[in-house]
């Protein structure tokens, strides 16, 4: 079977679902943050927005966006060949969706986009892979990507660092839950990527992903930078310095938060 035939025969929804289940092992409240993200999108820019799905991965946000707001359009941008292969397969034939392969730490990445500005830029559980310097630069460039009165929404690992005992207790509780679910058969990050590498339709994009971004099956070699921002306040201050008119937290759990910034 040719690579094209193999891809055509692949059930991309199965891969989307397995990605969701793997991510929910880390974040059981994952769908709640998407709900609030889309609430804020609809409230601020309406029911038919042009959206940039930033660091889109498999297109999780785009999937929820189009189910919630079928008149929306989405451009997904990511660097990961394997995740983009799943996204492109899943949305094949949907004229509302386009994908761009780009490195969002490259200063010129916005020039690769099909539109100059967007009603909303949405991202989730992705930007914690960037250190403070590159993330500050990215926030600065988003000022030219989000239209005036448009919104940027980032749901990621951010917390209130003023309560260390509460944070430590929450982390311990989360780790105990994850261990119990893993023992019961939950799939973690390493196991998911092992399955990707073993799938004939994804083996080649996975090989390119491992070469470009590191092999997730070796977690010690692929981890967020030590100087990544973890404070919600840091994100709000940095977005305001980048030229956004308003920024605030609009949702949080004990470990994650959703920040909204309006141009």
Secondary structure as UniProt FT lines:
FT   HELIX           3..9
FT   HELIX           12..26
FT   TURN            28..29
FT   HELIX           30..45
FT   STRAND          50..54
FT   TURN            57..59
FT   HELIX           60..68
FT   TURN            70..71
FT   STRAND          73..78
FT   HELIX           81..90
FT   TURN            91..93
FT   TURN            95..96
FT   STRAND          97..101
FT   TURN            104..105
FT   TURN            107..108
FT   HELIX           109..112
FT   STRAND          118..124
FT   HELIX           127..129
FT   HELIX           132..142
FT   TURN            143..145
FT   STRAND          146..156
FT   TURN            161..162
FT   HELIX           164..183
FT   TURN            184..185
FT   HELIX           189..198
FT   TURN            200..202
FT   HELIX           203..213
FT   TURN            216..217
FT   HELIX           219..221
FT   TURN            226..227
FT   HELIX           232..241
FT   TURN            242..243
FT   STRAND          246..252
FT   STRAND          257..262
//
